């Protein structure tokens, strides 16, 4: 698994289908319709950025 935003391999699994990139600090998830990318807010909530692919 590599980060869909920056291509880094510094990616950790944080849920069943969720991953976190330690390089650009985004969380992403695999969905049937494509990859969803989230920015992690300071309070821990997720902000959907854009679907990739
Ligand atoms: Zn990244």
mmCIF file of the protein (N, C-alpha, C, O) and its ligand, coordinates in Angstrom:
data_MODEL
# 
_entry.id   MODEL 
# 
loop_
_entity.id 
_entity.type 
_entity.pdbx_number_of_molecules 
1 polymer     1 
2 non-polymer 1 
# 
_entity_poly.entity_id                      1 
_entity_poly.type                           'polypeptide(L)' 
_entity_poly.nstd_linkage                   no 
_entity_poly.nstd_monomer                   no 
_entity_poly.pdbx_seq_one_letter_code       
;(UNK)(UNK)(UNK)(UNK)(UNK)(UNK)(UNK)(UNK)(UNK)(UNK)(UNK)(UNK)(UNK)(UNK)(UNK)(UNK)
(UNK)(UNK)(UNK)(UNK)(UNK)(UNK)(UNK)(UNK)(UNK)(UNK)(UNK)(UNK)(UNK)(UNK)(UNK)(UNK)
(UNK)(UNK)(UNK)(UNK)(UNK)(UNK)(UNK)(UNK)(UNK)(UNK)(UNK)(UNK)(UNK)(UNK)(UNK)(UNK)
(UNK)(UNK)(UNK)(UNK)(UNK)
;
_entity_poly.pdbx_seq_one_letter_code_can   XXXXXXXXXXXXXXXXXXXXXXXXXXXXXXXXXXXXXXXXXXXXXXXXXXXXX 
_entity_poly.pdbx_strand_id                 A 
# 
loop_
_entity_poly_seq.entity_id 
_entity_poly_seq.num 
_entity_poly_seq.mon_id 
_entity_poly_seq.hetero 
1 1  UNK n 
1 2  UNK n 
1 3  UNK n 
1 4  UNK n 
1 5  UNK n 
1 6  UNK n 
1 7  UNK n 
1 8  UNK n 
1 9  UNK n 
1 10 UNK n 
1 11 UNK n 
1 12 UNK n 
1 13 UNK n 
1 14 UNK n 
1 15 UNK n 
1 16 UNK n 
1 17 UNK n 
1 18 UNK n 
1 19 UNK n 
1 20 UNK n 
1 21 UNK n 
1 22 UNK n 
1 23 UNK n 
1 24 UNK n 
1 25 UNK n 
1 26 UNK n 
1 27 UNK n 
1 28 UNK n 
1 29 UNK n 
1 30 UNK n 
1 31 UNK n 
1 32 UNK n 
1 33 UNK n 
1 34 UNK n 
1 35 UNK n 
1 36 UNK n 
1 37 UNK n 
1 38 UNK n 
1 39 UNK n 
1 40 UNK n 
1 41 UNK n 
1 42 UNK n 
1 43 UNK n 
1 44 UNK n 
1 45 UNK n 
1 46 UNK n 
1 47 UNK n 
1 48 UNK n 
1 49 UNK n 
1 50 UNK n 
1 51 UNK n 
1 52 UNK n 
1 53 UNK n 
# 
loop_
_struct_asym.id 
_struct_asym.entity_id 
A 1 
B 2 
# 
loop_
_chem_comp.id 
_chem_comp.type 
_chem_comp.mon_nstd_flag 
UNK 'L-peptide linking' . 
ZN  non-polymer         . 
# 
_pdbx_entity_nonpoly.entity_id   2 
_pdbx_entity_nonpoly.name        ? 
_pdbx_entity_nonpoly.comp_id     ZN 
# 
_pdbx_nonpoly_scheme.asym_id         B 
_pdbx_nonpoly_scheme.entity_id       2 
_pdbx_nonpoly_scheme.mon_id          ZN 
_pdbx_nonpoly_scheme.ndb_seq_num     1 
_pdbx_nonpoly_scheme.pdb_seq_num     101 
_pdbx_nonpoly_scheme.auth_seq_num    101 
_pdbx_nonpoly_scheme.pdb_mon_id      ZN 
_pdbx_nonpoly_scheme.auth_mon_id     ZN 
_pdbx_nonpoly_scheme.pdb_strand_id   A 
_pdbx_nonpoly_scheme.pdb_ins_code    . 
# 
loop_
_atom_site.group_PDB 
_atom_site.id 
_atom_site.type_symbol 
_atom_site.label_atom_id 
_atom_site.label_alt_id 
_atom_site.label_comp_id 
_atom_site.label_asym_id 
_atom_site.label_entity_id 
_atom_site.label_seq_id 
_atom_site.pdbx_PDB_ins_code 
_atom_site.Cartn_x 
_atom_site.Cartn_y 
_atom_site.Cartn_z 
_atom_site.occupancy 
_atom_site.B_iso_or_equiv 
_atom_site.pdbx_formal_charge 
_atom_site.auth_seq_id 
_atom_site.auth_comp_id 
_atom_site.auth_asym_id 
_atom_site.auth_atom_id 
_atom_site.pdbx_PDB_model_num 
ATOM   1   N  N  . UNK A 1 1  ? 0.843   -1.202 0.000  1.00 0.00 ? 1   UNK A N  1 
ATOM   2   C  CA . UNK A 1 1  ? 0.000   0.000  0.000  1.00 0.00 ? 1   UNK A CA 1 
ATOM   3   C  C  . UNK A 1 1  ? 0.873   1.245  0.000  1.00 0.00 ? 1   UNK A C  1 
ATOM   4   O  O  . UNK A 1 1  ? 1.785   1.367  0.819  1.00 0.00 ? 1   UNK A O  1 
ATOM   5   N  N  . UNK A 1 2  ? 0.603   2.159  -0.904 1.00 0.00 ? 2   UNK A N  1 
ATOM   6   C  CA . UNK A 1 2  ? 1.295   3.441  -0.923 1.00 0.00 ? 2   UNK A CA 1 
ATOM   7   C  C  . UNK A 1 2  ? 0.260   4.560  -0.851 1.00 0.00 ? 2   UNK A C  1 
ATOM   8   O  O  . UNK A 1 2  ? -0.905  4.368  -1.199 1.00 0.00 ? 2   UNK A O  1 
ATOM   9   N  N  . UNK A 1 3  ? 0.697   5.716  -0.400 1.00 0.00 ? 3   UNK A N  1 
ATOM   10  C  CA . UNK A 1 3  ? -0.196  6.854  -0.276 1.00 0.00 ? 3   UNK A CA 1 
ATOM   11  C  C  . UNK A 1 3  ? -0.635  7.330  -1.668 1.00 0.00 ? 3   UNK A C  1 
ATOM   12  O  O  . UNK A 1 3  ? 0.200   7.529  -2.550 1.00 0.00 ? 3   UNK A O  1 
ATOM   13  N  N  . UNK A 1 4  ? -1.955  7.513  -1.861 1.00 0.00 ? 4   UNK A N  1 
ATOM   14  C  CA . UNK A 1 4  ? -2.433  7.961  -3.180 1.00 0.00 ? 4   UNK A CA 1 
ATOM   15  C  C  . UNK A 1 4  ? -2.147  9.435  -3.435 1.00 0.00 ? 4   UNK A C  1 
ATOM   16  O  O  . UNK A 1 4  ? -2.283  9.907  -4.564 1.00 0.00 ? 4   UNK A O  1 
ATOM   17  N  N  . UNK A 1 5  ? -1.752  10.163 -2.397 1.00 0.00 ? 5   UNK A N  1 
ATOM   18  C  CA . UNK A 1 5  ? -1.503  11.591 -2.548 1.00 0.00 ? 5   UNK A CA 1 
ATOM   19  C  C  . UNK A 1 5  ? -0.038  11.861 -2.880 1.00 0.00 ? 5   UNK A C  1 
ATOM   20  O  O  . UNK A 1 5  ? 0.269   12.556 -3.849 1.00 0.00 ? 5   UNK A O  1 
ATOM   21  N  N  . UNK A 1 6  ? 0.867   11.304 -2.065 1.00 0.00 ? 6   UNK A N  1 
ATOM   22  C  CA . UNK A 1 6  ? 2.288   11.605 -2.240 1.00 0.00 ? 6   UNK A CA 1 
ATOM   23  C  C  . UNK A 1 6  ? 3.107   10.389 -2.659 1.00 0.00 ? 6   UNK A C  1 
ATOM   24  O  O  . UNK A 1 6  ? 4.287   10.514 -2.988 1.00 0.00 ? 6   UNK A O  1 
ATOM   25  N  N  . UNK A 1 7  ? 2.481   9.212  -2.648 1.00 0.00 ? 7   UNK A N  1 
ATOM   26  C  CA . UNK A 1 7  ? 3.186   8.029  -3.098 1.00 0.00 ? 7   UNK A CA 1 
ATOM   27  C  C  . UNK A 1 7  ? 4.119   7.419  -2.058 1.00 0.00 ? 7   UNK A C  1 
ATOM   28  O  O  . UNK A 1 7  ? 4.868   6.487  -2.353 1.00 0.00 ? 7   UNK A O  1 
ATOM   29  N  N  . UNK A 1 8  ? 4.068   7.955  -0.835 1.00 0.00 ? 8   UNK A N  1 
ATOM   30  C  CA . UNK A 1 8  ? 4.944   7.451  0.220  1.00 0.00 ? 8   UNK A CA 1 
ATOM   31  C  C  . UNK A 1 8  ? 4.552   6.045  0.641  1.00 0.00 ? 8   UNK A C  1 
ATOM   32  O  O  . UNK A 1 8  ? 3.396   5.639  0.521  1.00 0.00 ? 8   UNK A O  1 
ATOM   33  N  N  . UNK A 1 9  ? 5.535   5.317  1.136  1.00 0.00 ? 9   UNK A N  1 
ATOM   34  C  CA . UNK A 1 9  ? 5.254   4.005  1.711  1.00 0.00 ? 9   UNK A CA 1 
ATOM   35  C  C  . UNK A 1 9  ? 5.102   4.062  3.220  1.00 0.00 ? 9   UNK A C  1 
ATOM   36  O  O  . UNK A 1 9  ? 4.892   3.035  3.865  1.00 0.00 ? 9   UNK A O  1 
ATOM   37  N  N  . UNK A 1 10 ? 5.206   5.254  3.782  1.00 0.00 ? 10  UNK A N  1 
ATOM   38  C  CA . UNK A 1 10 ? 5.059   5.419  5.235  1.00 0.00 ? 10  UNK A CA 1 
ATOM   39  C  C  . UNK A 1 10 ? 3.576   5.444  5.594  1.00 0.00 ? 10  UNK A C  1 
ATOM   40  O  O  . UNK A 1 10 ? 3.064   6.439  6.107  1.00 0.00 ? 10  UNK A O  1 
ATOM   41  N  N  . UNK A 1 11 ? 2.908   4.351  5.320  1.00 0.00 ? 11  UNK A N  1 
ATOM   42  C  CA . UNK A 1 11 ? 1.467   4.260  5.485  1.00 0.00 ? 11  UNK A CA 1 
ATOM   43  C  C  . UNK A 1 11 ? 1.149   3.210  6.536  1.00 0.00 ? 11  UNK A C  1 
ATOM   44  O  O  . UNK A 1 11 ? 1.652   2.088  6.491  1.00 0.00 ? 11  UNK A O  1 
ATOM   45  N  N  . UNK A 1 12 ? 0.304   3.596  7.483  1.00 0.00 ? 12  UNK A N  1 
ATOM   46  C  CA . UNK A 1 12 ? -0.097  2.662  8.528  1.00 0.00 ? 12  UNK A CA 1 
ATOM   47  C  C  . UNK A 1 12 ? -1.581  2.400  8.475  1.00 0.00 ? 12  UNK A C  1 
ATOM   48  O  O  . UNK A 1 12 ? -2.368  3.265  8.090  1.00 0.00 ? 12  UNK A O  1 
ATOM   49  N  N  . UNK A 1 13 ? -1.954  1.196  8.865  1.00 0.00 ? 13  UNK A N  1 
ATOM   50  C  CA . UNK A 1 13 ? -3.361  0.840  8.856  1.00 0.00 ? 13  UNK A CA 1 
ATOM   51  C  C  . UNK A 1 13 ? -4.020  1.346  10.138 1.00 0.00 ? 13  UNK A C  1 
ATOM   52  O  O  . UNK A 1 13 ? -3.503  1.120  11.232 1.00 0.00 ? 13  UNK A O  1 
ATOM   53  N  N  . UNK A 1 14 ? -5.152  2.026  10.007 1.00 0.00 ? 14  UNK A N  1 
ATOM   54  C  CA . UNK A 1 14 ? -5.839  2.568  11.184 1.00 0.00 ? 14  UNK A CA 1 
ATOM   55  C  C  . UNK A 1 14 ? -7.251  2.026  11.319 1.00 0.00 ? 14  UNK A C  1 
ATOM   56  O  O  . UNK A 1 14 ? -7.950  2.371  12.271 1.00 0.00 ? 14  UNK A O  1 
ATOM   57  N  N  . UNK A 1 15 ? -7.677  1.202  10.410 1.00 0.00 ? 15  UNK A N  1 
ATOM   58  C  CA . UNK A 1 15 ? -9.014  0.619  10.480 1.00 0.00 ? 15  UNK A CA 1 
ATOM   59  C  C  . UNK A 1 15 ? -9.094  -0.522 9.505  1.00 0.00 ? 15  UNK A C  1 
ATOM   60  O  O  . UNK A 1 15 ? -8.108  -0.891 8.868  1.00 0.00 ? 15  UNK A O  1 
ATOM   61  N  N  . UNK A 1 16 ? -10.292 -1.083 9.396  1.00 0.00 ? 16  UNK A N  1 
ATOM   62  C  CA . UNK A 1 16 ? -10.472 -2.231 8.523  1.00 0.00 ? 16  UNK A CA 1 
ATOM   63  C  C  . UNK A 1 16 ? -10.051 -1.903 7.089  1.00 0.00 ? 16  UNK A C  1 
ATOM   64  O  O  . UNK A 1 16 ? -9.398  -2.704 6.421  1.00 0.00 ? 16  UNK A O  1 
ATOM   65  N  N  . UNK A 1 17 ? -10.436 -0.716 6.634  1.00 0.00 ? 17  UNK A N  1 
ATOM   66  C  CA . UNK A 1 17 ? -10.095 -0.319 5.275  1.00 0.00 ? 17  UNK A CA 1 
ATOM   67  C  C  . UNK A 1 17 ? -9.480  1.081  5.232  1.00 0.00 ? 17  UNK A C  1 
ATOM   68  O  O  . UNK A 1 17 ? -9.396  1.702  4.173  1.00 0.00 ? 17  UNK A O  1 
ATOM   69  N  N  . UNK A 1 18 ? -9.058  1.561  6.387  1.00 0.00 ? 18  UNK A N  1 
ATOM   70  C  CA . UNK A 1 18 ? -8.518  2.912  6.453  1.00 0.00 ? 18  UNK A CA 1 
ATOM   71  C  C  . UNK A 1 18 ? -7.012  2.883  6.680  1.00 0.00 ? 18  UNK A C  1 
ATOM   72  O  O  . UNK A 1 18 ? -6.490  2.041  7.412  1.00 0.00 ? 18  UNK A O  1 
ATOM   73  N  N  . UNK A 1 19 ? -6.332  3.818  6.037  1.00 0.00 ? 19  UNK A N  1 
ATOM   74  C  CA . UNK A 1 19 ? -4.883  3.912  6.146  1.00 0.00 ? 19  UNK A CA 1 
ATOM   75  C  C  . UNK A 1 19 ? -4.494  5.357  6.403  1.00 0.00 ? 19  UNK A C  1 
ATOM   76  O  O  . UNK A 1 19 ? -5.220  6.281  6.038  1.00 0.00 ? 19  UNK A O  1 
ATOM   77  N  N  . UNK A 1 20 ? -3.341  5.545  7.033  1.00 0.00 ? 20  UNK A N  1 
ATOM   78  C  CA . UNK A 1 20 ? -2.870  6.880  7.369  1.00 0.00 ? 20  UNK A CA 1 
ATOM   79  C  C  . UNK A 1 20 ? -1.457  7.062  6.841  1.00 0.00 ? 20  UNK A C  1 
ATOM   80  O  O  . UNK A 1 20 ? -0.584  6.221  7.053  1.00 0.00 ? 20  UNK A O  1 
ATOM   81  N  N  . UNK A 1 21 ? -1.245  8.194  6.138  1.00 0.00 ? 21  UNK A N  1 
ATOM   82  C  CA . UNK A 1 21 ? 0.084   8.486  5.614  1.00 0.00 ? 21  UNK A CA 1 
ATOM   83  C  C  . UNK A 1 21 ? 0.818   9.397  6.592  1.00 0.00 ? 21  UNK A C  1 
ATOM   84  O  O  . UNK A 1 21 ? 0.334   10.477 6.929  1.00 0.00 ? 21  UNK A O  1 
ATOM   85  N  N  . UNK A 1 22 ? 1.980   8.955  7.042  1.00 0.00 ? 22  UNK A N  1 
ATOM   86  C  CA . UNK A 1 22 ? 2.745   9.738  8.006  1.00 0.00 ? 22  UNK A CA 1 
ATOM   87  C  C  . UNK A 1 22 ? 3.531   10.853 7.328  1.00 0.00 ? 22  UNK A C  1 
ATOM   88  O  O  . UNK A 1 22 ? 4.040   11.745 8.006  1.00 0.00 ? 22  UNK A O  1 
ATOM   89  N  N  . UNK A 1 23 ? 3.639   10.820 6.023  1.00 0.00 ? 23  UNK A N  1 
ATOM   90  C  CA . UNK A 1 23 ? 4.387   11.860 5.322  1.00 0.00 ? 23  UNK A CA 1 
ATOM   91  C  C  . UNK A 1 23 ? 3.531   13.092 5.056  1.00 0.00 ? 23  UNK A C  1 
ATOM   92  O  O  . UNK A 1 23 ? 3.969   14.211 5.321  1.00 0.00 ? 23  UNK A O  1 
ATOM   93  N  N  . UNK A 1 24 ? 2.321   12.908 4.538  1.00 0.00 ? 24  UNK A N  1 
ATOM   94  C  CA . UNK A 1 24 ? 1.488   14.075 4.247  1.00 0.00 ? 24  UNK A CA 1 
ATOM   95  C  C  . UNK A 1 24 ? 0.285   14.155 5.179  1.00 0.00 ? 24  UNK A C  1 
ATOM   96  O  O  . UNK A 1 24 ? -0.576  15.018 5.008  1.00 0.00 ? 24  UNK A O  1 
ATOM   97  N  N  . UNK A 1 25 ? 0.219   13.259 6.166  1.00 0.00 ? 25  UNK A N  1 
ATOM   98  C  CA . UNK A 1 25 ? -0.782  13.359 7.236  1.00 0.00 ? 25  UNK A CA 1 
ATOM   99  C  C  . UNK A 1 25 ? -2.212  13.355 6.717  1.00 0.00 ? 25  UNK A C  1 
ATOM   100 O  O  . UNK A 1 25 ? -3.039  14.148 7.165  1.00 0.00 ? 25  UNK A O  1 
ATOM   101 N  N  . UNK A 1 26 ? -2.501  12.482 5.791  1.00 0.00 ? 26  UNK A N  1 
ATOM   102 C  CA . UNK A 1 26 ? -3.873  12.292 5.355  1.00 0.00 ? 26  UNK A CA 1 
ATOM   103 C  C  . UNK A 1 26 ? -4.277  10.852 5.655  1.00 0.00 ? 26  UNK A C  1 
ATOM   104 O  O  . UNK A 1 26 ? -3.440  9.958  5.783  1.00 0.00 ? 26  UNK A O  1 
ATOM   105 N  N  . UNK A 1 27 ? -5.579  10.665 5.763  1.00 0.00 ? 27  UNK A N  1 
ATOM   106 C  CA . UNK A 1 27 ? -6.105  9.318  5.922  1.00 0.00 ? 27  UNK A CA 1 
ATOM   107 C  C  . UNK A 1 27 ? -6.843  8.971  4.641  1.00 0.00 ? 27  UNK A C  1 
ATOM   108 O  O  . UNK A 1 27 ? -7.488  9.832  4.042  1.00 0.00 ? 27  UNK A O  1 
ATOM   109 N  N  . UNK A 1 28 ? -6.754  7.738  4.224  1.00 0.00 ? 28  UNK A N  1 
ATOM   110 C  CA . UNK A 1 28 ? -7.486  7.345  3.034  1.00 0.00 ? 28  UNK A CA 1 
ATOM   111 C  C  . UNK A 1 28 ? -8.111  5.979  3.239  1.00 0.00 ? 28  UNK A C  1 
ATOM   112 O  O  . UNK A 1 28 ? -7.665  5.182  4.065  1.00 0.00 ? 28  UNK A O  1 
ATOM   113 N  N  . UNK A 1 29 ? -9.148  5.733  2.468  1.00 0.00 ? 29  UNK A N  1 
ATOM   114 C  CA . UNK A 1 29 ? -9.931  4.521  2.641  1.00 0.00 ? 29  UNK A CA 1 
ATOM   115 C  C  . UNK A 1 29 ? -10.287 3.948  1.283  1.00 0.00 ? 29  UNK A C  1 
ATOM   116 O  O  . UNK A 1 29 ? -10.519 4.674  0.316  1.00 0.00 ? 29  UNK A O  1 
ATOM   117 N  N  . UNK A 1 30 ? -10.322 2.637  1.242  1.00 0.00 ? 30  UNK A N  1 
ATOM   118 C  CA . UNK A 1 30 ? -10.679 1.961  0.006  1.00 0.00 ? 30  UNK A CA 1 
ATOM   119 C  C  . UNK A 1 30 ? -12.188 1.785  -0.053 1.00 0.00 ? 30  UNK A C  1 
ATOM   120 O  O  . UNK A 1 30 ? -12.787 1.199  0.849  1.00 0.00 ? 30  UNK A O  1 
ATOM   121 N  N  . UNK A 1 31 ? -12.796 2.290  -1.109 1.00 0.00 ? 31  UNK A N  1 
ATOM   122 C  CA . UNK A 1 31 ? -14.227 2.150  -1.311 1.00 0.00 ? 31  UNK A CA 1 
ATOM   123 C  C  . UNK A 1 31 ? -14.466 1.425  -2.630 1.00 0.00 ? 31  UNK A C  1 
ATOM   124 O  O  . UNK A 1 31 ? -13.606 1.434  -3.511 1.00 0.00 ? 31  UNK A O  1 
ATOM   125 N  N  . UNK A 1 32 ? -15.637 0.795  -2.770 1.00 0.00 ? 32  UNK A N  1 
ATOM   126 C  CA . UNK A 1 32 ? -15.926 0.097  -4.029 1.00 0.00 ? 32  UNK A CA 1 
ATOM   127 C  C  . UNK A 1 32 ? -15.826 1.007  -5.240 1.00 0.00 ? 32  UNK A C  1 
ATOM   128 O  O  . UNK A 1 32 ? -15.441 0.564  -6.322 1.00 0.00 ? 32  UNK A O  1 
ATOM   129 N  N  . UNK A 1 33 ? -16.171 2.285  -5.065 1.00 0.00 ? 33  UNK A N  1 
ATOM   130 C  CA . UNK A 1 33 ? -16.161 3.204  -6.206 1.00 0.00 ? 33  UNK A CA 1 
ATOM   131 C  C  . UNK A 1 33 ? -14.836 3.934  -6.366 1.00 0.00 ? 33  UNK A C  1 
ATOM   132 O  O  . UNK A 1 33 ? -14.674 4.730  -7.291 1.00 0.00 ? 33  UNK A O  1 
ATOM   133 N  N  . UNK A 1 34 ? -13.894 3.671  -5.481 1.00 0.00 ? 34  UNK A N  1 
ATOM   134 C  CA . UNK A 1 34 ? -12.600 4.330  -5.614 1.00 0.00 ? 34  UNK A CA 1 
ATOM   135 C  C  . UNK A 1 34 ? -12.009 4.695  -4.270 1.00 0.00 ? 34  UNK A C  1 
ATOM   136 O  O  . UNK A 1 34 ? -12.559 4.360  -3.221 1.00 0.00 ? 34  UNK A O  1 
ATOM   137 N  N  . UNK A 1 35 ? -10.891 5.381  -4.312 1.00 0.00 ? 35  UNK A N  1 
ATOM   138 C  CA . UNK A 1 35 ? -10.180 5.754  -3.110 1.00 0.00 ? 35  UNK A CA 1 
ATOM   139 C  C  . UNK A 1 35 ? -10.701 7.085  -2.587 1.00 0.00 ? 35  UNK A C  1 
ATOM   140 O  O  . UNK A 1 35 ? -10.798 8.059  -3.333 1.00 0.00 ? 35  UNK A O  1 
ATOM   141 N  N  . UNK A 1 36 ? -11.035 7.120  -1.304 1.00 0.00 ? 36  UNK A N  1 
ATOM   142 C  CA . UNK A 1 36 ? -11.424 8.378  -0.685 1.00 0.00 ? 36  UNK A CA 1 
ATOM   143 C  C  . UNK A 1 36 ? -10.274 8.873  0.180  1.00 0.00 ? 36  UNK A C  1 
ATOM   144 O  O  . UNK A 1 36 ? -9.643  8.100  0.900  1.00 0.00 ? 36  UNK A O  1 
ATOM   145 N  N  . UNK A 1 37 ? -10.008 10.193 0.098  1.00 0.00 ? 37  UNK A N  1 
ATOM   146 C  CA . UNK A 1 37 ? -8.911  10.785 0.856  1.00 0.00 ? 37  UNK A CA 1 
ATOM   147 C  C  . UNK A 1 37 ? -9.479  11.772 1.867  1.00 0.00 ? 37  UNK A C  1 
ATOM   148 O  O  . UNK A 1 37 ? -10.349 12.578 1.537  1.00 0.00 ? 37  UNK A O  1 
ATOM   149 N  N  . UNK A 1 38 ? -8.988  11.705 3.088  1.00 0.00 ? 38  UNK A N  1 
ATOM   150 C  CA . UNK A 1 38 ? -9.478  12.568 4.154  1.00 0.00 ? 38  UNK A CA 1 
ATOM   151 C  C  . UNK A 1 38 ? -8.321  13.321 4.800  1.00 0.00 ? 38  UNK A C  1 
ATOM   152 O  O  . UNK A 1 38 ? -7.233  12.781 4.997  1.00 0.00 ? 38  UNK A O  1 
ATOM   153 N  N  . UNK A 1 39 ? -8.585  14.572 5.120  1.00 0.00 ? 39  UNK A N  1 
ATOM   154 C  CA . UNK A 1 39 ? -7.667  15.326 5.957  1.00 0.00 ? 39  UNK A CA 1 
ATOM   155 C  C  . UNK A 1 39 ? -8.107  15.141 7.404  1.00 0.00 ? 39  UNK A C  1 
ATOM   156 O  O  . UNK A 1 39 ? -9.301  15.196 7.701  1.00 0.00 ? 39  UNK A O  1 
ATOM   157 N  N  . UNK A 1 40 ? -7.155  14.922 8.305  1.00 0.00 ? 40  UNK A N  1 
ATOM   158 C  CA . UNK A 1 40 ? -7.491  14.722 9.707  1.00 0.00 ? 40  UNK A CA 1 
ATOM   159 C  C  . UNK A 1 40 ? -7.469  16.065 10.413 1.00 0.00 ? 40  UNK A C  1 
ATOM   160 O  O  . UNK A 1 40 ? -6.438  16.736 10.459 1.00 0.00 ? 40  UNK A O  1 
ATOM   161 N  N  . UNK A 1 41 ? -8.609  16.453 10.961 1.00 0.00 ? 41  UNK A N  1 
ATOM   162 C  CA . UNK A 1 41 ? -8.727  17.724 11.653 1.00 0.00 ? 41  UNK A CA 1 
ATOM   163 C  C  . UNK A 1 41 ? -7.998  17.669 12.996 1.00 0.00 ? 41  UNK A C  1 
ATOM   164 O  O  . UNK A 1 41 ? -7.650  16.594 13.483 1.00 0.00 ? 41  UNK A O  1 
ATOM   165 N  N  . UNK A 1 42 ? -7.773  18.846 13.584 1.00 0.00 ? 42  UNK A N  1 
ATOM   166 C  CA . UNK A 1 42 ? -7.069  18.908 14.859 1.00 0.00 ? 42  UNK A CA 1 
ATOM   167 C  C  . UNK A 1 42 ? -7.822  18.164 15.954 1.00 0.00 ? 42  UNK A C  1 
ATOM   168 O  O  . UNK A 1 42 ? -7.208  17.626 16.876 1.00 0.00 ? 42  UNK A O  1 
ATOM   169 N  N  . UNK A 1 43 ? -9.146  18.131 15.856 1.00 0.00 ? 43  UNK A N  1 
ATOM   170 C  CA . UNK A 1 43 ? -9.935  17.446 16.869 1.00 0.00 ? 43  UNK A CA 1 
ATOM   171 C  C  . UNK A 1 43 ? -10.181 15.976 16.534 1.00 0.00 ? 43  UNK A C  1 
ATOM   172 O  O  . UNK A 1 43 ? -10.929 15.288 17.229 1.00 0.00 ? 43  UNK A O  1 
ATOM   173 N  N  . UNK A 1 44 ? -9.551  15.509 15.474 1.00 0.00 ? 44  UNK A N  1 
ATOM   174 C  CA . UNK A 1 44 ? -9.626  14.093 15.154 1.00 0.00 ? 44  UNK A CA 1 
ATOM   175 C  C  . UNK A 1 44 ? -10.697 13.730 14.147 1.00 0.00 ? 44  UNK A C  1 
ATOM   176 O  O  . UNK A 1 44 ? -10.786 12.576 13.727 1.00 0.00 ? 44  UNK A O  1 
ATOM   177 N  N  . UNK A 1 45 ? -11.517 14.703 13.750 1.00 0.00 ? 45  UNK A N  1 
ATOM   178 C  CA . UNK A 1 45 ? -12.532 14.412 12.756 1.00 0.00 ? 45  UNK A CA 1 
ATOM   179 C  C  . UNK A 1 45 ? -11.908 14.378 11.368 1.00 0.00 ? 45  UNK A C  1 
ATOM   180 O  O  . UNK A 1 45 ? -10.830 14.927 11.140 1.00 0.00 ? 45  UNK A O  1 
ATOM   181 N  N  . UNK A 1 46 ? -12.594 13.732 10.461 1.00 0.00 ? 46  UNK A N  1 
ATOM   182 C  CA . UNK A 1 46 ? -12.082 13.586 9.110  1.00 0.00 ? 46  UNK A CA 1 
ATOM   183 C  C  . UNK A 1 46 ? -12.820 14.516 8.150  1.00 0.00 ? 46  UNK A C  1 
ATOM   184 O  O  . UNK A 1 46 ? -14.042 14.653 8.211  1.00 0.00 ? 46  UNK A O  1 
ATOM   185 N  N  . UNK A 1 47 ? -12.057 15.151 7.265  1.00 0.00 ? 47  UNK A N  1 
ATOM   186 C  CA . UNK A 1 47 ? -12.640 16.013 6.248  1.00 0.00 ? 47  UNK A CA 1 
ATOM   187 C  C  . UNK A 1 47 ? -12.364 15.365 4.892  1.00 0.00 ? 47  UNK A C  1 
ATOM   188 O  O  . UNK A 1 47 ? -11.209 15.189 4.504  1.00 0.00 ? 47  UNK A O  1 
ATOM   189 N  N  . UNK A 1 48 ? -13.422 15.016 4.183  1.00 0.00 ? 48  UNK A N  1 
ATOM   190 C  CA . UNK A 1 48 ? -13.238 14.394 2.881  1.00 0.00 ? 48  UNK A CA 1 
ATOM   191 C  C  . UNK A 1 48 ? -12.625 15.393 1.911  1.00 0.00 ? 48  UNK A C  1 
ATOM   192 O  O  . UNK A 1 48 ? -13.132 16.505 1.762  1.00 0.00 ? 48  UNK A O  1 
ATOM   193 N  N  . UNK A 1 49 ? -11.559 15.013 1.265  1.00 0.00 ? 49  UNK A N  1 
ATOM   194 C  CA . UNK A 1 49 ? -10.918 15.890 0.289  1.00 0.00 ? 49  UNK A CA 1 
ATOM   195 C  C  . UNK A 1 49 ? -11.469 15.593 -1.094 1.00 0.00 ? 49  UNK A C  1 
ATOM   196 O  O  . UNK A 1 49 ? -12.330 16.321 -1.590 1.00 0.00 ? 49  UNK A O  1 
ATOM   197 N  N  . UNK A 1 50 ? -10.994 14.554 -1.707 1.00 0.00 ? 50  UNK A N  1 
ATOM   198 C  CA . UNK A 1 50 ? -11.474 14.216 -3.035 1.00 0.00 ? 50  UNK A CA 1 
ATOM   199 C  C  . UNK A 1 50 ? -11.298 12.729 -3.281 1.00 0.00 ? 50  UNK A C  1 
ATOM   200 O  O  . UNK A 1 50 ? -10.413 12.086 -2.715 1.00 0.00 ? 50  UNK A O  1 
ATOM   201 N  N  . UNK A 1 51 ? -12.133 12.213 -4.110 1.00 0.00 ? 51  UNK A N  1 
ATOM   202 C  CA . UNK A 1 51 ? -11.974 10.835 -4.506 1.00 0.00 ? 51  UNK A CA 1 
ATOM   203 C  C  . UNK A 1 51 ? -10.915 10.729 -5.590 1.00 0.00 ? 51  UNK A C  1 
ATOM   204 O  O  . UNK A 1 51 ? -10.922 11.494 -6.555 1.00 0.00 ? 51  UNK A O  1 
ATOM   205 N  N  . UNK A 1 52 ? -10.024 9.801  -5.430 1.00 0.00 ? 52  UNK A N  1 
ATOM   206 C  CA . UNK A 1 52 ? -8.968  9.595  -6.420 1.00 0.00 ? 52  UNK A CA 1 
ATOM   207 C  C  . UNK A 1 52 ? -9.242  8.291  -7.155 1.00 0.00 ? 52  UNK A C  1 
ATOM   208 O  O  . UNK A 1 52 ? -9.269  7.225  -6.540 1.00 0.00 ? 52  UNK A O  1 
ATOM   209 N  N  . UNK A 1 53 ? -9.440  8.365  -8.424 1.00 0.00 ? 53  UNK A N  1 
ATOM   210 C  CA . UNK A 1 53 ? -9.660  7.176  -9.214 1.00 0.00 ? 53  UNK A CA 1 
ATOM   211 C  C  . UNK A 1 53 ? -11.118 6.750  -9.227 1.00 0.00 ? 53  UNK A C  1 
ATOM   212 O  O  . UNK A 1 53 ? -11.464 5.751  -9.858 1.00 0.00 ? 53  UNK A O  1 
HETATM 213 ZN ZN . ZN  B 2 .  ? 1.121   10.805 1.696  1.00 0.00 ? 101 ZN  A ZN 1 
# 
